[in-house]
């Protein structure tokens, strides 16, 4: 005798409906469907992304004639020199 005969599957379905109810089964099905959809989307995104990301180069200032801004440590050192 086959373990998953149509008659057996029908009996299992009826028992599951009695235990969980239709509302609970509907929410379980929609949750499971959204989880599978999210997994497929993440797998598709992972395939499209390159495996190695090239290092990003530092951005250069548009006006290289301007001096760089002083940091707080530079300002403190300059204040100490003027006070001495």
NUZA-467980 format. One record per atom (N, C-alpha, C): x, y, z; residue in three letters. Coordinates in steps of 0.2 Angstrom, whole numbers, padded with zeros to 4 digits, always signed. Atoms other than C-alpha are relative to their C-alpha. Layout:
XYZAla;...
//
This chain:
+0004-0006+0000Unk;+0000+0000+0000Unk;+0004+0006+0000Unk;-0004-0006+0000Unk;+0006+0017-0004Unk;-0001+0005+0006Unk;+0000-0004-0006Unk;+0010+0029+0010Unk;-0004+0006-0001Unk;+0003-0007+0002Unk;+0004+0045+0001Unk;-0005-0001-0005Unk;+0005+0001+0005Unk;-0011+0038-0008Unk;-0005+0006+0001Unk;+0005-0005+0000Unk;-0025+0051-0012Unk;-0005+0000+0006Unk;+0005+0001-0005Unk;-0036+0044+0001Unk;+0003+0002+0007Unk;-0003-0002-0006Unk;-0023+0046+0015Unk;+0001+0007+0000Unk;-0001-0008+0000Unk;-0019+0064+0010Unk;-0006+0003+0001Unk;+0006-0003-0002Unk;-0037+0068+0011Unk;-0002+0000+0007Unk;+0001+0001-0007Unk;-0039+0061+0028Unk;+0005+0005+0004Unk;-0005-0005-0004Unk;-0023+0071+0034Unk;-0003+0007-0001Unk;+0002-0007+0001Unk;-0030+0087+0026Unk;-0006+0001+0005Unk;+0006-0001-0004Unk;-0047+0085+0035Unk;+0002+0000+0008Unk;-0002-0001-0007Unk;-0038+0082+0052Unk;+0004+0007+0001Unk;-0003-0006-0001Unk;-0027+0097+0049Unk;-0005+0006+0000Unk;+0005-0005+0000Unk;-0042+0108+0045Unk;-0004+0000+0007Unk;+0004+0000-0006Unk;-0051+0102+0061Unk;+0005+0002+0006Unk;-0005-0002-0005Unk;-0035+0105+0072Unk;+0001+0008+0000Unk;-0002-0007+0001Unk;-0030+0122+0065Unk;-0006+0005-0002Unk;+0006-0004+0002Unk;-0046+0129+0057Unk;+0002+0004-0006Unk;-0001-0002+0006Unk;-0047+0138+0041Unk;+0004+0007+0000Unk;-0003-0007-0001Unk;-0042+0156+0047Unk;+0008-0001+0001Unk;-0007+0001-0002Unk;-0026+0149+0055Unk;+0004-0003-0006Unk;-0004+0003+0006Unk;-0021+0139+0039Unk;+0001+0005-0005Unk;-0001-0005+0005Unk;-0024+0154+0028Unk;+0006+0005+0002Unk;-0006-0005-0002Unk;-0012+0165+0039Unk;+0006-0004-0001Unk;-0007+0004+0001Unk;+0001+0151+0039Unk;+0002-0001-0007Unk;-0002+0000+0008Unk;+0000+0149+0020Unk;+0002+0007-0002Unk;-0003-0007+0003Unk;+0002+0168+0017Unk;+0007+0001+0003Unk;-0006-0001-0003Unk;+0016+0169+0030Unk;+0006-0004-0004Unk;-0005+0004+0003Unk;+0025+0154+0022Unk;+0001+0003-0008Unk;-0001-0002+0007Unk;+0022+0161+0004Unk;+0004+0007+0000Unk;-0004-0006+0000Unk;+0029+0178+0009Unk;+0008-0001+0002Unk;-0006+0002-0002Unk;+0044+0170+0017Unk;+0004-0003-0006Unk;-0003+0003+0006Unk;+0048+0160+0001Unk;+0001+0005-0005Unk;-0001-0005+0004Unk;+0046+0175-0009Unk;+0006+0004+0002Unk;-0006-0004-0002Unk;+0058+0185+0001Unk;+0006-0004+0000Unk;-0006+0004+0001Unk;+0070+0171+0001Unk;+0003+0000-0008Unk;-0001+0000+0007Unk;+0069+0170-0018Unk;+0003+0007-0002Unk;-0002-0007+0002Unk;+0071+0189-0020Unk;+0008+0001+0003Unk;-0007-0001-0003Unk;+0087+0189-0008Unk;+0005-0004-0004Unk;-0004+0004+0004Unk;+0094+0175-0018Unk;+0002+0003-0007Unk;-0001-0003+0007Unk;+0091+0184-0035Unk;+0005+0006+0001Unk;-0004-0006-0001Unk;+0099+0200-0028Unk;+0007-0002+0002Unk;-0007+0002-0002Unk;+0114+0190-0021Unk;+0004-0002-0007Unk;-0003+0002+0006Unk;+0117+0183-0039Unk;+0002+0006-0004Unk;-0001-0006+0004Unk;+0116+0200-0047Unk;+0006+0005+0003Unk;-0006-0004-0003Unk;+0129+0208-0035Unk;+0006-0003-0002Unk;-0007+0003+0002Unk;+0147+0207-0040Unk;+0003-0003+0007Unk;-0003+0004-0006Unk;+0157+0195-0028Unk;+0005+0004+0003Unk;-0005-0004-0003Unk;+0171+0207-0025Unk;-0002+0008-0002Unk;+0001-0007+0001Unk;+0168+0226-0023Unk;+0006+0004+0000Unk;-0006-0004+0000Unk;+0182+0237-0029Unk;+0000+0005+0005Unk;-0001-0005-0005Unk;+0189+0249-0016Unk;-0002+0007-0003Unk;+0002-0007+0002Unk;+0181+0266-0017Unk;+0006+0005+0001Unk;-0005-0005+0000Unk;+0193+0280-0021Unk;-0002+0006+0004Unk;+0002-0006-0003Unk;+0193+0295-0010Unk;-0002+0006-0004Unk;+0002-0005+0004Unk;+0184+0310-0017Unk;+0005+0006+0001Unk;-0004-0006+0000Unk;+0194+0325-0022Unk;-0004+0006+0001Unk;+0004-0007+0000Unk;+0189+0343-0018Unk;+0000+0003-0007Unk;+0001-0003+0006Unk;+0182+0352-0032Unk;+0005+0006-0001Unk;-0005-0005+0000Unk;+0193+0367-0028Unk;+0006-0002+0004Unk;-0006+0002-0003Unk;+0210+0361-0025Unk;+0004+0006+0003Unk;-0004-0006-0002Unk;+0216+0379-0022Unk;-0002+0002+0007Unk;+0002-0001-0007Unk;+0207+0380-0006Unk;+0004-0004+0005Unk;-0003+0004-0005Unk;+0216+0375+0010Unk;-0005-0004+0003Unk;+0005+0004-0004Unk;+0209+0361+0020Unk;-0002+0003+0006Unk;+0003-0003-0007Unk;+0198+0365+0035Unk;+0004-0003+0006Unk;-0004+0002-0006Unk;+0207+0364+0052Unk;-0004-0004+0004Unk;+0003+0004-0005Unk;+0202+0351+0064Unk;+0000+0003+0007Unk;+0000-0003-0007Unk;+0198+0354+0082Unk;+0007+0000+0003Unk;-0006+0001-0003Unk;+0215+0347+0087Unk;+0005+0006-0003Unk;-0004-0005+0003Unk;+0224+0359+0074Unk;-0002+0007+0003Unk;+0002-0007-0003Unk;+0214+0374+0081Unk;+0002+0001+0007Unk;-0002-0001-0007Unk;+0218+0370+0099Unk;+0008+0001+0000Unk;-0007-0001+0000Unk;+0237+0368+0095Unk;+0002+0007-0002Unk;-0001-0007+0002Unk;+0236+0385+0086Unk;-0001+0005+0005Unk;+0001-0004-0006Unk;+0228+0393+0101Unk;+0005+0000+0005Unk;-0005+0001-0005Unk;+0241+0386+0112Unk;+0007+0004-0002Unk;-0006-0004+0003Unk;+0255+0394+0101Unk;-0001+0007+0001Unk;+0001-0007+0000Unk;+0247+0411+0101Unk;+0000+0002+0007Unk;+0000-0002-0007Unk;+0244+0411+0120Unk;+0007+0000+0003Unk;-0006+0000-0003Unk;+0262+0407+0124Unk;+0005+0005-0002Unk;
//
